[in-house]
């Protein structure tokens, strides 16, 4: 498949994680995003077995309102 048709999952992960934290924590989040293994889709799950997952962030999420700001939190994260 041509690269122009592939989604940039790293950017997608960063955008979704940015929506999961209040704006006042965005500078801290930028530091954390630099160390998260966003390109590694091989994760060690319970029992020690390593699996390759399609997405590191589960597609479903929920919304929460904090101090008049709505954040969107993914139900699951699969970072190793």
HELIX and SHEET records of a PDB file:
HELIX    1   1 UNK A    3  UNK A    5  5                                   3    
HELIX    2   2 UNK A    9  UNK A   18  1                                  10    
HELIX    3   3 UNK A   23  UNK A   25  5                                   3    
HELIX    4   4 UNK A   26  UNK A   35  1                                  10    
SHEET    1   A 2 UNK A  42  UNK A  44  0                                        
SHEET    2   A 2 UNK A  50  UNK A  52 -1                                        
SHEET    1   B 2 UNK A  61  UNK A  66  0                                        
SHEET    2   B 2 UNK A  69  UNK A  74 -1                                        
END                                                                             
